[in-house]
Amino acid sequence: MRLGLALGYWGRGPDPRHLELVRQAEELGYHSVWTAESWGSDAFTALTWIAAHTSHIRLGTAVAQMAARTPTATAMHALTLDHLSGGRLLLGLGLSGPQVVEGWYGRPFPASPLTLTREYVDVVRQVLRRKAPVRLDGRYHTHPYAGLDGTGMGKPLKPITHPLRADLPVLLGAEGPKNVAQTARIADGWLPLYWSPTRAPVYEAALAEAPPGFLVAPMAQARVCDDVAEGLLPVKAMLGFYIGGMGHARRNFHAELMGRMGYAEDAARVQALFAEGRRQEAVHAVPDAFADEISLVGPRRRIAERLELWRSGPVTDLLVTAPDPTTLRVLAELT
């Protein structure tokens, strides 16, 4: 099981500690570093900056949002950064949810998310393989464009720049069982949002068609500390925001996933409190048990014991959000 450092996206501004954390992770033997995007900083620019200040650590997007760019634009970002970094990019993609897609990107959320994802990945792979001009007559993506409002002059094209790697890895952030199963069929890896090592059998059927070498790369907050309850507070704060604020009351994929993991009533309470503006109460309403099973928090000995659970399942890459150099080092020593 390899280690990755997950930086996420910026808050109010760039975190001045991030670059030093990445350099330390690279020195400690971490395999990868990952950036993200929501409705602020983008995933690719920060990753390019990191690429310029490192030499061999892999560079992942977890995730670049599909609604933010056409698939050909995403493929251009990927092939450009892959060249500049010497073949270090791991392209993680995600659909996001209706609140972000429609509220931020001003686009309709697809009636068939699986179809849109499948078409998107198809176009990205066509660009990266560069065997022929891109062609697709899809429900959501057509190349060349064939809509009635078009000119009819669109020409099938393939990239001018030759991609460095035709097999650049494409990973997908997927939460629902059908989405995970499709990910195993069409992608090179899966980026689970909440992964519990004690519930790995839940995903066995969905991952049944995964090919050899398929990556399973969940994220987990990690912190070496003496007080477990205190160490779990940042995990609960993240969960409170995602479950309460990162989705509409009628459709929140994060809350739905929490429900499938056995915490449906708790998820509903967190959502209700967050909607009422009682955010601190929403955070405290996140069960410690749920926060604990998807993270690595506590003294070194406890983290060592829990890491054995993560190793025993299908996880190939553990992407940790680690706030300090001590936690980075301890995890490196234990793995």
Secondary structure per residue as TSV (DSSP state, phi and psi in degrees):
chain	resnum	aa	ss	phi	psi
A	1	M	-	360.0	117.7
A	2	R	E	-86.8	159.2
A	3	L	E	-105.0	140.6
A	4	G	E	-129.3	154.3
A	5	L	E	-105.6	119.0
A	6	A	E	-99.8	115.9
A	7	L	E	-93.8	-20.4
A	8	G	E	71.4	-150.1
A	9	Y	-	-114.1	165.5
A	10	W	-	-72.1	154.3
A	11	G	S	-93.6	-117.2
A	12	R	S	-61.8	-30.7
A	13	G	S	-166.6	180.0
A	14	P	-	-65.0	142.9
A	15	D	-	-84.4	117.1
A	16	P	T	-66.4	-12.4
A	17	R	T	-84.8	-16.2
A	18	H	H	-62.8	-45.6
A	19	L	H	-62.8	-40.7
A	20	E	H	-66.7	-37.4
A	21	L	H	-61.4	-42.4
A	22	V	H	-63.7	-43.8
A	23	R	H	-61.3	-41.4
A	24	Q	H	-66.0	-41.2
A	25	A	H	-60.7	-41.9
A	26	E	H	-62.2	-43.2
A	27	E	H	-64.5	-32.6
A	28	L	H	-81.4	-4.1
A	29	G	T	94.9	13.3
A	30	Y	-	-61.9	140.2
A	31	H	-	-78.1	-32.6
A	32	S	E	-151.6	160.9
A	33	V	E	-132.1	143.1
A	34	W	E	-131.0	136.7
A	35	T	E	-114.2	168.7
A	36	A	-	-142.2	-179.0
A	37	E	-	-152.9	149.1
A	38	S	S	-130.5	-87.9
A	39	W	S	-140.8	54.4
A	40	G	S	-155.6	-107.3
A	41	S	S	-69.6	149.2
A	42	D	-	-95.8	164.2
A	43	A	H	-78.3	-35.6
A	44	F	H	-79.6	-37.3
A	45	T	H	-65.0	-47.8
A	46	A	H	-60.8	-37.8
A	47	L	H	-68.4	-34.3
A	48	T	H	-66.0	-40.7
A	49	W	H	-60.9	-43.4
A	50	I	H	-63.9	-41.4
A	51	A	H	-58.8	-36.8
A	52	A	H	-71.3	-17.0
A	53	H	T	-113.2	11.6
A	54	T	-	-134.5	173.8
A	55	S	S	-123.1	-33.4
A	56	H	S	-140.5	-12.3
A	57	I	-	-64.8	137.0
A	58	R	E	-69.4	154.6
A	59	L	E	-121.8	114.0
A	60	G	E	-120.3	148.3
A	61	T	E	-103.3	122.3
A	62	A	S	-141.1	76.5
A	63	V	-	-131.4	161.2
A	64	A	E	-86.3	129.4
A	65	Q	E	-81.6	131.0
A	66	M	G	-64.7	-33.9
A	67	A	G	-68.4	-17.6
A	68	A	G	-74.8	-24.2
A	69	R	S	-148.3	150.7
A	70	T	-	-64.4	157.7
A	71	P	H	-61.2	-33.0
A	72	T	H	-69.7	-35.8
A	73	A	H	-64.6	-42.1
A	74	T	H	-61.9	-42.5
A	75	A	H	-62.8	-36.2
A	76	M	H	-64.7	-44.6
A	77	H	H	-55.9	-46.9
A	78	A	H	-64.6	-47.8
A	79	L	H	-69.2	-31.7
A	80	T	H	-67.4	-51.0
A	81	L	H	-67.3	-32.6
A	82	D	H	-64.3	-40.6
A	83	H	H	-64.0	-49.5
A	84	L	H	-64.3	-27.8
A	85	S	T	-97.4	0.3
A	86	G	T	74.9	34.0
A	87	G	S	82.8	40.3
A	88	R	-	-108.7	0.1
A	89	L	E	-80.4	140.3
A	90	L	E	-120.2	115.7
A	91	L	E	-92.6	103.8
A	92	G	E	-100.0	129.3
A	93	L	E	-122.0	150.5
A	94	G	E	-149.3	153.8
A	95	L	-	-84.0	-28.2
A	96	S	-	68.3	-162.1
A	97	G	-	-128.1	176.2
A	98	P	H	-58.0	-37.9
A	99	Q	H	-61.7	-42.0
A	100	V	H	-80.7	-45.7
A	101	V	H	-59.9	-45.3
A	102	E	H	-86.7	-35.7
A	103	G	H	-79.2	-37.6
A	104	W	T	-98.1	-47.6
A	105	Y	S	-88.9	-11.2
A	106	G	-	65.6	36.5
A	107	R	-	-128.1	153.4
A	108	P	-	-71.3	139.2
A	109	F	-	-71.6	133.9
A	110	P	-	-66.2	141.0
A	111	A	S	-67.4	-28.1
A	112	S	-	-124.9	86.2
A	113	P	H	-58.9	-34.2
A	114	L	H	-65.1	-40.8
A	115	T	H	-65.5	-45.7
A	116	L	H	-60.1	-44.9
A	117	T	H	-60.6	-44.5
A	118	R	H	-62.2	-44.3
A	119	E	H	-65.1	-42.0
A	120	Y	H	-60.0	-48.3
A	121	V	H	-64.7	-37.7
A	122	D	H	-58.7	-47.3
A	123	V	H	-65.7	-44.4
A	124	V	H	-57.4	-44.3
A	125	R	H	-67.0	-36.9
A	126	Q	H	-60.9	-42.7
A	127	V	H	-62.9	-46.5
A	128	L	H	-69.5	-30.4
A	129	R	H	-79.1	-31.2
A	130	R	-	51.7	39.6
A	131	K	S	-84.9	-27.6
A	132	A	S	-160.1	165.5
A	133	P	-	-57.2	147.3
A	134	V	-	-69.0	127.5
A	135	R	-	-137.8	134.0
A	136	L	E	-160.8	128.1
A	137	D	E	-109.7	79.2
A	138	G	-	-106.4	177.5
A	139	R	S	-74.6	-35.4
A	140	Y	S	-112.9	-23.5
A	141	H	-	-133.5	126.8
A	142	T	E	-127.6	132.7
A	143	H	E	-135.2	116.5
A	144	P	S	-67.7	161.7
A	145	Y	-	-62.7	134.2
A	146	A	-	-126.1	17.9
A	147	G	-	-69.1	158.0
A	148	L	T	-65.2	-21.2
A	149	D	T	-89.9	5.6
A	150	G	S	-87.9	174.4
A	151	T	-	-88.2	-17.9
A	152	G	S	80.8	5.1
A	153	M	-	-101.7	5.8
A	154	G	-	-60.7	140.1
A	155	K	-	-118.3	133.4
A	156	P	-	-62.0	130.4
A	157	L	-	-131.2	153.5
A	158	K	-	-122.9	159.7
A	159	P	-	-62.7	138.4
A	160	I	S	-61.8	-44.1
A	161	T	S	-78.5	131.9
A	162	H	-	-78.0	117.8
A	163	P	-	-57.2	145.4
A	164	L	S	-67.0	-38.2
A	165	R	-	-134.4	120.3
A	166	A	T	-69.6	-25.9
A	167	D	T	-103.2	29.6
A	168	L	-	-52.0	126.7
A	169	P	-	-64.8	133.9
A	170	V	E	-115.4	121.8
A	171	L	E	-116.3	153.1
A	172	L	E	-124.8	136.5
A	173	G	E	-83.1	116.8
A	174	A	-	-138.0	142.3
A	175	E	-	-119.4	-46.0
A	176	G	S	-71.7	152.7
A	177	P	H	-56.8	-42.6
A	178	K	H	-66.6	-38.0
A	179	N	H	-66.5	-40.8
A	180	V	H	-63.7	-42.7
A	181	A	H	-62.8	-42.1
A	182	Q	H	-64.8	-39.0
A	183	T	H	-57.1	-41.5
A	184	A	H	-63.7	-26.5
A	185	R	H	-86.4	-34.6
A	186	I	H	-113.3	-11.6
A	187	A	-	-116.2	173.9
A	188	D	S	-95.5	-8.1
A	189	G	E	-172.6	168.5
A	190	W	E	-126.0	136.6
A	191	L	-	-111.8	86.8
A	192	P	-	-67.7	143.7
A	193	L	S	-81.3	-56.6
A	194	Y	S	-113.0	117.8
A	195	W	-	-120.6	126.3
A	196	S	-	-111.6	117.6
A	197	P	G	-64.0	-17.9
A	198	T	G	-84.6	-6.1
A	199	R	G	-118.0	18.9
A	200	A	G	-54.8	-38.0
A	201	P	G	-58.1	-22.4
A	202	V	G	-59.0	-29.2
A	203	Y	G	-99.1	2.0
A	204	E	T	-59.3	-45.4
A	205	A	T	-65.0	-42.4
A	206	A	T	-65.9	-30.4
A	207	L	T	-95.6	7.7
A	208	A	T	-60.3	-32.8
A	209	E	T	-94.9	9.3
A	210	A	-	-65.5	134.1
A	211	P	-	-76.7	166.8
A	212	P	T	-58.0	140.0
A	213	G	T	84.1	3.6
A	214	F	-	-65.1	133.6
A	215	L	E	-91.3	134.7
A	216	V	E	-120.6	109.7
A	217	A	-	-128.3	79.1
A	218	P	-	-78.0	157.6
A	219	M	E	-99.0	146.8
A	220	A	E	-149.5	131.6
A	221	Q	E	-71.9	139.1
A	222	A	E	-133.1	142.3
A	223	R	E	-159.9	123.7
A	224	V	E	-84.5	119.0
A	225	C	-	-159.3	163.7
A	226	D	S	-83.9	-35.7
A	227	D	-	-98.3	106.4
A	228	V	H	-63.8	-44.6
A	229	A	H	-59.8	-43.0
A	230	E	H	-66.5	-39.9
A	231	G	H	-65.6	-24.5
A	232	L	H	-81.5	-13.7
A	233	L	H	-58.2	-43.6
A	234	P	H	-63.6	-32.4
A	235	V	H	-65.7	-44.8
A	236	K	H	-66.6	-34.8
A	237	A	H	-64.0	-42.8
A	238	M	H	-62.9	-46.0
A	239	L	H	-64.9	-40.4
A	240	G	H	-59.8	-40.5
A	241	F	H	-70.2	-45.6
A	242	Y	H	-66.8	-43.8
A	243	I	H	-75.8	-36.2
A	244	G	H	-91.4	-33.3
A	245	G	H	-118.0	-11.9
A	246	M	S	-101.6	55.2
A	247	G	S	162.3	160.0
A	248	H	B	-80.2	154.6
A	249	A	T	-58.7	-31.2
A	250	R	T	-84.9	-18.5
A	251	R	B	-152.7	100.1
A	252	N	-	-133.0	104.5
A	253	F	H	-61.4	-33.4
A	254	H	H	-68.8	-42.6
A	255	A	H	-65.9	-38.9
A	256	E	H	-63.5	-40.1
A	257	L	H	-65.0	-42.6
A	258	M	H	-59.6	-38.2
A	259	G	I	-63.9	-42.6
A	260	R	I	-64.7	-22.1
A	261	M	I	-89.6	8.5
A	262	G	I	100.9	10.7
A	263	Y	I	-124.6	42.4
A	264	A	H	-64.0	-44.7
A	265	E	H	-65.1	-39.6
A	266	D	H	-65.2	-40.8
A	267	A	H	-61.7	-42.1
A	268	A	H	-64.0	-38.6
A	269	R	H	-67.4	-42.1
A	270	V	H	-61.3	-44.2
A	271	Q	H	-60.2	-44.7
A	272	A	H	-64.4	-44.5
A	273	L	H	-64.2	-41.4
A	274	F	H	-64.7	-41.0
A	275	A	H	-65.1	-28.9
A	276	E	T	-83.1	0.6
A	277	G	T	83.8	8.5
A	278	R	-	-95.4	66.5
A	279	R	H	-68.0	-40.6
A	280	Q	H	-63.3	-39.4
A	281	E	H	-65.4	-36.3
A	282	A	H	-62.3	-42.4
A	283	V	H	-62.1	-46.0
A	284	H	H	-69.4	-20.4
A	285	A	H	-78.1	-13.9
A	286	V	S	-67.6	123.5
A	287	P	-	-62.7	135.9
A	288	D	H	-56.5	-37.7
A	289	A	H	-61.4	-40.8
A	290	F	H	-69.1	-46.3
A	291	A	H	-59.3	-37.9
A	292	D	H	-71.2	-39.2
A	293	E	H	-74.2	-15.9
A	294	I	T	-107.5	13.5
A	295	S	S	-137.7	177.9
A	296	L	E	-129.7	95.0
A	297	V	E	-132.7	138.6
A	298	G	E	131.5	-169.6
A	299	P	S	-64.4	162.6
A	300	R	H	-53.8	-45.0
A	301	R	H	-61.9	-41.5
A	302	R	H	-65.3	-42.2
A	303	I	H	-64.5	-39.5
A	304	A	H	-60.2	-43.4
A	305	E	H	-64.6	-42.4
A	306	R	H	-72.1	-29.0
A	307	L	H	-61.4	-31.1
A	308	E	H	-61.4	-34.0
A	309	L	H	-65.2	-42.1
A	310	W	H	-65.1	-36.9
A	311	R	H	-69.7	-26.8
A	312	S	T	-76.6	-12.3
A	313	G	S	-104.7	-157.3
A	314	P	S	-85.0	3.4
A	315	V	-	-65.1	127.5
A	316	T	S	-101.1	-30.8
A	317	D	E	-138.0	123.2
A	318	L	E	-100.6	113.1
A	319	L	E	-97.5	107.8
A	320	V	E	-102.9	138.2
A	321	T	E	-94.1	100.1
A	322	A	-	-115.6	120.7
A	323	P	-	-82.5	-5.8
A	324	D	S	-149.3	155.4
A	325	P	H	-61.1	-32.1
A	326	T	H	-62.6	-45.3
A	327	T	H	-63.9	-42.3
A	328	L	H	-56.8	-46.4
A	329	R	H	-67.1	-44.2
A	330	V	H	-60.1	-44.7
A	331	L	H	-62.9	-39.7
A	332	A	H	-63.0	-42.4
A	333	E	H	-66.6	-36.6
A	334	L	H	-78.2	-20.4
A	335	T	-	-106.6	360.0
